[in-house]
Amino acid sequence: MANSVSPSNTSRVIWDIQMVGLGLRVYPSGRKSWVFRYRLGRRQRLVSVGVFKTAPCADIRMPLNKAREVGRRWRMVLDEGKDPRVELQRRGDSIEEHWTAFIDHKETREQLSASTIRGYQSHWRAHITHKKYGISTMPARSVTRRDLIRLQRSVADRGRAAAAERYNAALEAGKEGASVDKMERSLSTAGNGAANSLMRTVSSLFGWLVYSGELDHSPCVSRDGSFDPA
């Protein structure tokens, strides 16, 4: 269904004949997204539940069977007399529950290099699952920009503390010269590289969650479309 629908001069919605309320919104640009229409009380709502295809990320899409699964989940919550958009956000799956599928997508669909995948996994073990600042156990929908800034700053601060320890150890050992001078010059920015590298991984994760339909928006995106560097 979704592949065969061509864009027209105006946006339109093609309704699924199997899942009541599920539709494919087709934009003049060719962009396609899944929507779900439901009524709660006297109000009728039409909300986006996932992207089928968008030009910059054509390989990250929600197929019809996945969209129908989402529709069934929303319908079950409606049958309980609750607003699915509110209730599913409250229940939300944790970051940890999405991580394996994210890595699988990066390996099999995007075919990223082994070194890139190792970098993702390193960030997961060292930072994202950190007991104090990590976000792995948080529901994906509840993660805010403030949570990510706190995570980013914790990594930068730990990097600077480690650099200061190495510098002091070098001084105590009586070392001097260009290498020690370089260590001193880098003290103020030590840790920033690791923190910003982590944020690229986190941004990739949340971007995938948006385009797979799990989230409506990414907390990583600022007004200029990027996350602020450390």
Secondary structure as the mmCIF struct_conf table of DSSP 4:
data_model
#
loop_
_struct_conf.conf_type_id
_struct_conf.id
_struct_conf.beg_label_comp_id
_struct_conf.beg_label_asym_id
_struct_conf.beg_label_seq_id
_struct_conf.end_label_comp_id
_struct_conf.end_label_asym_id
_struct_conf.end_label_seq_id
TURN_TY1_P TURN_TY1_P1 ALA A 2 SER A 4
HELX_LH_PP_P HELX_LH_PP_P1 VAL A 5 PRO A 7
BEND BEND1 ASN A 9 THR A 10
STRN STRN1 ARG A 12 TRP A 15
HELX_LH_PP_P HELX_LH_PP_P2 ASP A 16 ASP A 16
BEND BEND2 ILE A 17 MET A 19
TURN_TY1_P TURN_TY1_P2 VAL A 20 GLY A 21
STRN STRN2 LEU A 22 VAL A 26
TURN_TY1_P TURN_TY1_P3 PRO A 28 SER A 29
BEND BEND3 GLY A 30 GLY A 30
STRN STRN3 LYS A 32 LEU A 40
TURN_TY1_P TURN_TY1_P4 GLY A 41 ARG A 42
STRN STRN4 ARG A 43 LYS A 53
HELX_RH_3T_P HELX_RH_3T_P1 ALA A 55 CYS A 57
TURN_TY1_P TURN_TY1_P5 ALA A 58 ASP A 59
BEND BEND4 ILE A 60 ILE A 60
HELX_RH_AL_P HELX_RH_AL_P1 LEU A 64 ASP A 79
TURN_TY1_P TURN_TY1_P6 GLU A 80 GLY A 81
BEND BEND5 LYS A 82 LYS A 82
HELX_RH_AL_P HELX_RH_AL_P2 PRO A 84 ARG A 91
STRN STRN5 SER A 94 SER A 94
HELX_RH_AL_P HELX_RH_AL_P3 ILE A 95 ASP A 104
HELX_RH_PI_P HELX_RH_PI_P1 HIS A 105 ARG A 109
BEND BEND6 GLU A 110 GLU A 110
HELX_RH_AL_P HELX_RH_AL_P4 ALA A 114 HIS A 123
HELX_RH_PI_P HELX_RH_PI_P2 TRP A 124 ILE A 128
TURN_TY1_P TURN_TY1_P7 THR A 129 THR A 129
TURN_TY1_P TURN_TY1_P8 LYS A 131 TYR A 133
TURN_TY1_P TURN_TY1_P9 SER A 136 THR A 137
BEND BEND7 MET A 138 MET A 138
STRN STRN6 PRO A 139 PRO A 139
HELX_RH_3T_P HELX_RH_3T_P2 ALA A 140 SER A 142
HELX_RH_AL_P HELX_RH_AL_P5 ARG A 145 GLU A 172
TURN_TY1_P TURN_TY1_P10 ALA A 173 GLY A 174
BEND BEND8 GLY A 177 GLY A 177
HELX_RH_AL_P HELX_RH_AL_P6 ALA A 178 ARG A 185
TURN_TY1_P TURN_TY1_P11 SER A 186 GLY A 191
HELX_RH_AL_P HELX_RH_AL_P7 ASN A 192 TYR A 211
TURN_TY1_P TURN_TY1_P12 SER A 212 GLY A 213
BEND BEND9 GLU A 214 GLU A 214
BEND BEND10 ASP A 216 HIS A 217
TURN_TY1_P TURN_TY1_P13 PRO A 219 CYS A 220
TURN_TY1_P TURN_TY1_P14 ARG A 223 ASP A 224
BEND BEND11 GLY A 225 SER A 226
HELX_LH_PP_P HELX_LH_PP_P3 PHE A 227 PRO A 229
#
